[in-house]
Amino acid sequence: MDAVVGLLDGPRAQGAFLLRSVLAPPWSMRIKDEAPLTLVAMVRGDARVVPDEGAVVRLGPGDVAIIRGPAPYTVADDPATAPQVIIHPGQLCTTPDGQELEMMELGVRTWGNSPDGPTMLLTGTYTMRGEVSGRLLNALPPLLVVPGDSWDSPLVPLLAAEMVKNDPGQEAVLDRLLDLLLIAALREWFARPEAEAPAWYKAHSDPVVGRALRMLHNSPAEPWTVASLAARTGVSRAALARRFTELVGEPPMSYLAEWRLALAADLLREPDATVGAVARQVGYGSSFALSTAFKRVRGISPREHRARGTA
C-alpha cells in the first residue's frame, strides 16, 4: 500500500455525486456545496474554473481539475458569464434568486442546456470529509489541474461511458472509477516539479523510510516499537528514528498514533462497528484505551464522533 492509496483507502467514495454535463454557451454554475473534494474532467470543449481567490484556470479536453473545498467557486464557459445555477450542500440546485431548480435531464446522470452542446464535462464529488484523507487534503492546493496532454490515461473516457449506464451495482462501479481517477491524477500531479509534494509522499520513495511507512499502513494493529520497526527495515533504531523524522517531519510512533486514530475515525462510521472491535483493528488493547486517546486528541469520544458522522 503506497502513500497515496494508504491515505485514501479509508474514506473511499461511497455513493459519490457523479454528473455528466452537456452544455452550450453561455453557461455558468456557481458551486457552493462545501464538498471536501471534487474532480472535474473535460471530455470535450473547454471551461473556466473561477475561484473566489486566485487566478482563473482554463480546462481543455482531457484535463482533470481537483478542487479542494469547502470554499465556493464557479465553473463557466467564460468568467464574464453570470451564474445561472447555484449548487448548494446536498446537491440542491437553485436559481441565483433562490428558487429551487429542476435540472434539464438529458439521460442517466446527465444534465445540461443542450443535448448536442459542444462542451461535455464530468463531475465527481466526495460528499463527506474522511478523517484519513485529512493529511492528503491539507497537502493539496485549493485548485490543481493535470493537463490532458501530459498523461495517457483511459480513465476519463471510461468514466464517461460508465456514467450513463444503469446496470446492477453501477453505483459501486462508479465509486471505484472515481477513486481510480483521483489516485491516478494525484500520482501524476505529485510527480510534477511544481507540485511541491509533501514530505510523507516523498519519503515513500526512500528505501528505508518508505518500507517503514508501508508496514505501518498495512499493519496498524501490530504492536510496533521503533526497535521492531528498525529490525524489519534492516537498520538501527537510532538510524530509523533519525531518518524517519528527517523525511516525514515527525517520529515514527507519533506518525503511527495519528494514523491509528485517523483509521479509527473512519471505521467508527461503519454501521456495525463497535468501539472494541475498532480498537483491536487499529492497535489499541481495549475500547477504554482507544476512547482515552481519541478524546485526548480529538476532544470528543468515539461514540460522539460516530453520532456526528451519522446524524
C-alpha positions in Angstrom: 0.0 0.0 0.0 1.7 3.2 -1.1 1.4 6.6 0.4 -1.5 7.9 -1.7 -3.5 4.7 -1.7 -2.9 4.3 2.0 -4.3 7.7 2.8 -7.3 7.2 0.5 -8.1 3.7 1.5 -10.3 4.5 4.5 -12.6 7.2 3.1 -13.3 5.8 -0.3 -16.2 7.2 -2.3 -19.5 5.8 -1.1 -22.4 7.0 -3.2 -20.4 9.9 -4.6 -22.2 12.5 -6.6 -21.5 12.0 -10.2 -22.8 14.0 -13.1 -22.2 14.3 -16.8 -22.9 17.8 -18.1 -23.5 18.7 -21.8 -23.6 22.4 -22.3 -23.7 25.1 -25.0 -22.6 28.7 -24.2 -23.5 30.8 -22.4 -23.4 28.7 -19.2 -22.2 29.2 -15.7 -22.6 27.2 -12.4 -21.8 28.5 -9.0 -20.7 25.7 -6.7 -21.4 26.2 -3.0 -21.9 22.6 -1.9 -19.0 22.8 0.6 -17.8 19.3 -0.5 -14.2 18.5 0.6 -13.0 17.3 -2.8 -14.4 17.5 -6.3 -12.9 16.3 -9.6 -13.9 17.9 -12.9 -12.8 16.0 -16.1 -13.2 17.6 -19.5 -14.4 15.2 -22.2 -14.7 17.8 -25.0 -14.8 21.5 -25.3 -13.4 23.8 -22.7 -14.4 25.5 -19.4 -13.1 28.1 -16.9 -12.8 27.4 -13.2 -13.2 30.7 -11.4 -12.2 30.5 -7.7 -13.2 33.3 -5.4 -9.5 33.9 -4.7 -6.8 33.2 -7.2 -6.4 33.1 -11.0 -9.0 31.8 -13.5 -8.0 28.4 -14.9 -8.9 27.1 -18.3 -9.7 23.4 -18.8 -9.4 21.7 -22.2 -10.2 18.2 -23.4 -8.6 15.5 -21.2 -7.8 17.9 -18.4 -8.6 16.9 -14.9 -9.1 19.5 -12.2 -9.1 18.6 -8.5 -10.8 21.3 -6.3 -10.4 21.2 -2.6 -13.4 22.6 -0.6 -15.2 24.0 1.2 -14.7 27.4 -0.5 -17.2 28.2 -3.3 -16.1 28.6 -6.9 -17.7 29.0 -10.4 -17.4 26.8 -13.5 -18.4 28.6 -16.7 -17.8 28.9 -20.4 -16.4 32.4 -19.7 -15.5 34.2 -16.5 -17.9 37.0 -17.5 -20.9 34.8 -17.8 -23.2 35.3 -14.8 -24.2 32.2 -12.8 -27.4 30.6 -13.9 -27.4 27.7 -11.4 -26.3 27.6 -7.8 -25.4 24.2 -6.3 -25.8 24.0 -2.5 -24.9 21.4 0.1 -26.8 18.1 -0.7 -26.5 19.0 -4.4 -29.7 21.2 -4.1 -29.9 23.4 -7.2 -31.4 26.8 -7.2 -31.6 29.9 -9.4 -29.5 32.8 -8.3 -32.5 34.3 -6.6 -33.1 31.2 -4.5 -35.8 29.4 -6.4 -35.4 25.6 -6.5 -34.4 24.5 -9.9 -35.2 21.3 -11.8 -32.2 20.3 -13.9 -32.7 19.6 -17.5 -32.4 15.8 -17.7 -30.5 14.5 -20.8 -30.2 10.9 -19.8 -28.8 8.8 -17.0 -26.7 11.0 -14.7 -26.6 13.6 -17.5 -27.7 17.2 -17.3 -27.3 20.3 -19.5 -28.8 23.0 -21.5 -28.3 21.4 -24.9 -28.3 17.7 -25.9 -25.7 18.5 -28.6 -23.7 21.1 -26.7 -20.0 21.4 -27.7 -18.9 21.1 -24.0 -19.0 17.9 -22.0 -17.6 17.6 -18.5 -17.7 15.0 -15.8 -18.1 16.0 -12.2 -17.3 13.6 -9.3 -17.8 14.9 -5.8 -16.7 13.3 -2.5 -19.5 14.5 -0.2 -18.0 13.5 3.2 -14.7 14.6 4.7 -12.9 11.4 5.6 -10.5 11.7 8.5 -7.8 9.6 6.9 -7.7 11.9 3.8 -7.2 15.0 6.0 -3.4 14.7 5.7 -3.8 14.5 1.9 -6.3 17.3 1.6 -4.1 19.6 3.6 -1.2 18.9 1.2 -3.2 20.0 -1.9 -3.6 23.5 -3.2 -7.2 24.8 -3.5 -7.2 24.0 -7.2 -4.8 21.9 -9.3 -5.0 20.8 -12.9 -3.5 17.7 -14.5 -3.2 18.6 -18.2 -4.7 16.0 -20.6 -1.6 16.2 -22.9 0.8 15.3 -20.1 -0.6 11.8 -19.2 -2.1 8.9 -21.1 -5.0 7.7 -19.0 -8.0 5.8 -20.3 -10.0 6.6 -17.1 -11.8 9.8 -18.3 -13.4 8.2 -21.3 -14.1 5.0 -19.3 -15.8 7.0 -16.6 -17.8 8.9 -19.2 -19.0 5.7 -20.8 -19.9 4.1 -17.4 -21.7 7.1 -16.1 -24.6 6.8 -18.5 -25.2 3.1 -17.6 -27.8 2.0 -15.0 -26.8 -1.6 -14.6 -27.0 -3.5 -11.3 -24.1 -2.5 -9.0 -23.4 0.6 -11.1 -23.0 2.9 -8.2 -20.2 0.8 -6.8 -18.5 0.7 -10.2 -18.7 4.5 -10.5 -17.3 5.0 -6.9 -14.3 2.8 -7.7 -13.7 4.5 -11.0 -13.8 7.9 -9.3 -11.3 6.7 -6.8 -9.0 5.4 -9.6 -9.2 8.6 -11.4 -8.4 10.6 -8.3 -5.4 8.4 -7.4 -4.1 8.5 -11.0 -4.4 12.2 -11.2 -2.7 12.8 -7.8 0.1 10.5 -8.7 0.6 12.4 -11.9 0.4 15.7 -10.1 2.8 14.8 -7.3 5.4 13.8 -9.9 5.4 17.3 -11.3 8.1 19.7 -10.0 5.7 22.5 -9.3 3.5 20.2 -7.1 5.8 20.5 -4.0 4.8 17.0 -2.9 4.5 16.8 0.9 7.3 15.2 2.9 5.4 12.0 3.7 4.8 11.4 0.0 8.5 11.9 -0.9 9.5 9.7 2.0 7.7 6.8 0.3 10.5 6.5 -2.3 13.2 6.2 0.4 14.3 2.5 0.7 14.2 2.5 4.5 11.5 5.0 5.4 9.3 4.0 2.6 9.3 0.4 3.7 8.6 1.5 7.3 5.6 3.6 6.1 4.2 0.7 4.2 4.4 -1.6 7.2 2.7 1.0 9.4 -0.1 1.5 6.8 -0.6 -2.2 6.2 -0.5 -3.4 9.8 -1.6 -0.7 12.2 -2.7 -3.3 14.7 0.8 -4.7 15.2 2.4 -3.7 18.5 5.1 -1.6 16.8 8.0 0.0 18.5 10.9 1.9 17.0 13.1 -1.1 17.7 10.8 -3.6 16.0 10.3 -1.3 13.0 14.0 -0.8 12.7 14.6 -4.6 12.8 12.2 -5.1 10.0 13.8 -2.4 7.9 17.3 -3.6 8.5 18.7 -0.5 10.2 19.5 0.5 13.7 16.8 2.1 15.9 18.7 5.4 16.1 19.2 5.5 12.3 15.5 4.8 11.6 14.3 7.3 14.1 16.6 10.0 12.7 15.9 9.3 9.1 12.1 8.9 9.5 11.8 12.2 11.4 14.0 14.0 8.9 12.0 12.8 5.9 8.4 12.6 7.3 8.6 15.5 9.7 7.7 13.6 12.8 8.9 10.5 14.7 7.7 7.0 13.7 5.5 6.5 16.8 3.9 9.9 16.5 3.0 9.2 12.9 1.6 5.8 13.9 -0.5 7.2 16.7 -2.0 9.7 14.3 -2.6 7.1 11.6 -4.3 4.7 14.1 -6.7 7.4 15.2 -7.5 8.5 11.7 -8.3 4.9 10.7 -10.4 4.6 13.8 -12.3 7.7 12.9 -13.3 6.2 9.6 -14.0 2.7 10.9 -16.3 4.1 13.6 -18.7 5.3 11.0 -19.3 1.8 9.7 -22.9 0.8 10.6 -22.0 -2.3 12.6 -18.7 -1.1 14.2 -18.2 -1.2 17.9 -15.5 0.7 19.8 -14.0 -2.5 21.0 -13.7 -4.0 17.5 -12.3 -0.9 16.0 -9.8 -0.6 18.9 -8.4 -4.1 18.0 -8.3 -3.3 14.3 -6.1 -0.2 14.8 -3.8 -1.5 17.6 -5.4 -0.5 20.9 -5.7 -3.1 23.6 -9.2 -2.1 24.7 -12.1 0.2 24.0 -11.1 2.2 27.0 -7.5 2.8 25.6 -8.9 3.9 22.2 -11.5 6.2 23.9 -8.9 7.8 26.1 -6.6 8.5 23.2 -9.4 9.6 20.9 -10.8 12.1 23.3 -7.4 13.4 24.2 -6.5 14.2 20.6 -9.9 15.0 19.1 -11.8 16.4 22.1 -14.8 14.0 21.8 -15.4 10.4 22.5 -15.5 7.7 19.7 -19.3 7.4 20.3 -19.8 11.1 19.9 -17.7 11.1 16.8 -19.8 8.3 15.3 -23.1 10.1 16.2 -21.9 13.2 14.4 -21.0 11.3 11.3 -24.3 9.5 11.0 -26.6 12.4 12.1 
